[in-house]
Amino acid sequence: MKIIIAGLGKVGNTLAQQLAAENDYDLTVVDRNAQVLQTVVEKYDVLGVQGNCAAMTTLVDAGVKDADLLIAVTDADEMNLLCCVTAHSLNPRIHTIARIRNPEYSDQVYKMRDLLALSMSVNPEKQAAIEIERLLKYPGFLKREPFAKGRMEIVELRVEPGSKLCNVALNNLVDAVNCKVLVCAVTRGGECIMPSGNFVLREGDKIFVTSESNNLTRLLKNLGIITRKVNRVLICGGGRVSYYLSQLLLKSGIQVQIIENNPERCLMLAEQLPEADIIQGDASSQALLESEGLFSCDALVSLTGLDELNVIIALYGSRHGVPQIITKVGHLEPNGILDTLPVGSLVCPKELCSNGIVRYVRAMRNQTGAAITTHRIAGGRAEALEFRVDENTRHRGEPLKSLKIKPNILLVSINHASHVELPNGDSCYQTGDGVVIVTNGSETIYQLNDIFA
């Protein structure tokens, strides 16, 4: 399968990394900047073409005439659209994906998608805003990944000092928390662990727990984690993510305050979001944060363009007891050192965007049996995938204890028509069921049959 990535910014670089790691694609990258291009070519061992991504000559040099997919993720929406139209004119059977970030183009791109020859459009900022809204509406977890149309989830929790989870073996977890949940992954010391029943949880661990949504609410209550409805959100930074997020929150009746340093941007936000409070000032100013009610807000969302500033603001909010904190990271990797800091939930727009594109690529590669839901967890060190059981799936109706499953893969949920099951050795799946698996990424899983040894 031949894929062209046009534009090597944050999203393009992340895509190149993810797709090159799977070793199943003929990958070509295109960018104007020779230095950026050379770095990606050497780092991921892919082909590179320097030039204007939307120019016919550049696309022909990149092999567009026999390519299966073009992914246009340059910094300019107009360039991405022109790139897709040009590619389609050279190769009518090619699939095209474009990153479109400007809110003014949203409806237009949808209505003109056939004319623009778009198979799919992505908006990292809008995806990040939707993710943040979900976290704000359902506080208590660092991250929530829905499966089975929201009937079950994988959520992220930190084992805090004094928690009921400290020093508990997973075999005894149900008794400790008094509800049925399954720990499917643990990050400790920068390492992602697929735990066995004898694994003992320690203070500071980040754990990824799966269960029905109702059980997860009960888990928070039984752990003594107090959650309350969010009524007022303080947002630092007035970029696109803030705009999309404010729209969503205001529709839900949540009070929004935005601190933005750029006077022109403040005027624009005031016009576009008349119900929000727009404050012109430096979000890193302690005095300004305190005067705008940081200590009494329900949630602090740090969305400036600087990762380091976002982390500092989040640490300050955490120190002063803000109930919920969400931090956007763009360049910093959402793992490693950040795992050890109290910066709340981490949201990475480039990761959200690239995950959606990778899911589309895998579905193209494997038309039948491809994952219907895909989420990267544990800072990208593990992957959770949902598959639909069909007539081609092996071992239907056989108990799990009789199956040989590859190492570092856990089958964590079977979603029947009437209920969600956390599987045990006697569980089995049938045609039409949904199955969720978690893998540490040592092998790419394209369809459910790939998990069997």
C-alpha positions, -999 to +999 in steps of 0.1 A: +000+000+000+016+033-011+010+064+010+022+100+006+023+123+035+024+160+024+037+183+052+060+173+080+048+195+109+037+180+142+010+158+127+029+148+096+059+138+117+038+118+141+021+100+112+054+092+096+066+077+129+034+056+135+031+043+099+068+036+094+068+016+126+042-008+112+065-018+083+036-025+060+035+006+039+054+021+010+058+055+026+069+088+009+070+122+026+070+156+010+080+190+024+095+223+012+120+224+040+151+203+031+164+201+067+130+189+081+127+164+052+161+150+057+156+145+094+124+125+089+138+105+060+168+094+081+149+089+113+121+067+099+139+053+068+112+065+043+114+081+008+115+119+007+107+145-020+114+182-015+090+207-031+056+224-031+031+197-019+003+210-042+024+212-074+018+186-100+055+180-106+062+174-069+033+150-066+043+131-097+079+128-083+064+115-051+046+087-071+010+100-068-001+083-100+002+049-084-004+058-048-033+045-027-036+074-002-025+110+001-025+127+035-022+165+033-012+180+067+007+211+058+002+243+079-022+259+054-058+246+049-059+260+013-026+241+005-041+209+018-073+212-002-054+221-034-030+192-028-059+167-026-077+181-057-044+180-077-037+144-065-072+133-075-068+149-110-036+129-115-050+097-100-088+094-098-088+063-076-066+078-049-080+083-013-073+117+001-072+131+037-068+168+045-062+186+077-087+216+078-083+238+109-101+270+101-136+271+116-148+291+086-143+261+063-160+235+084-195+235+067-180+243+033-157+213+033-185+190+043-208+202+016-181+203-011-163+171-001-171+154-034-161+184-055-129+187-034-122+149-038-119+144-001-122+110+015-118+124+050-110+157+067-094+161+101-092+190+126-068+184+155-079+214+174-116+204+172-108+168+182-088+181+212-117+203+222-142+174+221-118+153+242-114+180+268-152+185+270-156+148+277-131+150+305-148+181+320-183+165+318-171+133+335-144+144+360-124+120+382-103+103+355-071+115+338-084+101+305-114+083+291-115+061+260-150+049+250-158+016+233-190-003+223-208+030+216-200+043+251-212+012+270-177+004+283-146+025+287-109+023+294-100+050+319-067+063+333-061+068+371-031+076+391-025+056+423-022+085+448-006+083+483-029+067+507-052+053+480-070+020+486-051+008+455-017+010+471+000-024+476-030-043+462-024-073+440-046-074+410-061-107+420-075-089+451-086-057+432-124-065+431-125-070+469-105-038+475-127-015+454-160-034+458-168-034+421-159-054+390-132-038+370-101-050+351-066-033+350-054-038+315-021-018+316+001+000+341+028+026+335+056+026+360+090+043+357+084+051+320+076+015+312+042+001+301+034-032+318+007-057+308+001-070+343-008-105+355-030-113+385+000-113+408+011-078+399+010-054+429+000-018+424+023+009+439+020+046+447+026+067+416+015+040+391-008+051+363-033+024+357-057+018+328-090+003+340-118-011+319-154-018+328-189-008+321-194+030+324-217+025+355-191+005+373-165+031+367-186+057+384-189+033+413-151+029+413-146+066+419-170+066+447-155+036+464-120+050+461-132+082+478-125+104+447-149+133+450-163+146+417-185+175+412-203+191+383-182+217+365-198+251+365-169+275+358-138+268+336-108+290+334-090+286+301-054+299+296-048+307+259-072+318+232-062+297+202-084+274+181-087+247+207-100+273+232-125+286+206-139+252+198-139+242+235-157+274+246-184+268+220-191+233+234-190+244+271-213+274+266-239+252+249-239+231+280-244+261+303-209+262+317-193+296+325-162+302+305-133+326+312-104+329+286-071+346+293-053+356+261-024+380+257-030+391+221-054+422+221-065+415+185-073+379+193-092+390+224-114+412+202-120+384+178-130+360+206-153+386+222-171+388+189-173+351+183-181+341+219-202+369+233-213+347+263-177+341+274-155+363+296-124+373+277-095+387+297-065+403+280-034+395+299-005+372+306-017+337+317+016+331+335+010+360+358+002+348+393-016+380+402-038+378+371-047+341+377-056+349+413-077+380+405-097+360+379-107+334+405-083+306+399-087+292+434-125+290+431-128+277+396-140+241+390-115+234+362-083+249+348-075+242+311-041+253+300-041+258+262-014+283+254+009+277+224+039+269+247+040+234+263+064+246+290+040+274+300+010+250+300+029+227+324+039+256+347+003+269+348-010+234+355+015+228+383+005+262+399-032+252+397-025+218+412-005+233+440-035+255+449-060+227+448-079+233+416-103+203+414-096+194+378-067+203+355-062+196+318-030+204+300-024+206+263+009+194+249+020+198+213+058+192+211+065+175+244+058+138+244+028+129+267+048+103+287+081+100+305+088+130+328+053+143+325+039+111+340+056+121+373+042+156+374+007+166+388-005+183+356-038+165+355-051+151+322-028+155+292-044+162+258-022+160+226-040+173+194-014+157+171-019+123+187-057+125+185-055+135+148-029+109+138-048+081+156-079+088+135-059+088+103-040+056+112-074+039+119-085+049+083-052+036+069-056+002+086-092+000+074-081+006+038-054-020+041-077-046+056-112-039+042-128-068+061-123-072+099-105-040+105-107-024+140-139-002+144-124+017+174-087+025+181-071+043+210-035+047+220-031+046+257-002+049+282+014+078+264+013+059+231+031+028+245+000+006+243-030+004+220-066-006+227-086-018+197-122-029+193-132-055+167-165-070+155-167-108+155-178-121+121-181-154+103-143-153+095-133-149+131-116-180+145-126-198+178-162-185+180-180-202+209-148-216+224-139-207+260-109-183+263-090-207+285-086-230+256-072-203+232-035-196+226-031-158+225+001-141+216+023-125+244+016-089+255-020-090+243-050-090+267-086-096+257-103-071+281-140-070+271-167-089+252-196-067+242-227-088+237-259-074+224-275-073+259-245-067+282-208-060+285-187-088+299-153-086+316-140-120+304-127-149+324-114-183+313-150-196+306-161-166+285-165-169+248-176-147+219-201-152+191-208-137+157-219-101+162-201-095+195-176-067+200-142-076+214-117-051+229-081-061+231-051-042+246-015-047+232+018-031+241+024-024+204+052-049+199+031-062+169+005-044+149-030-060+151-050-055+119-079-079+126-090-101+155-075-132+141-040-116+144-041-120+182-039-158+181-005-176+184 
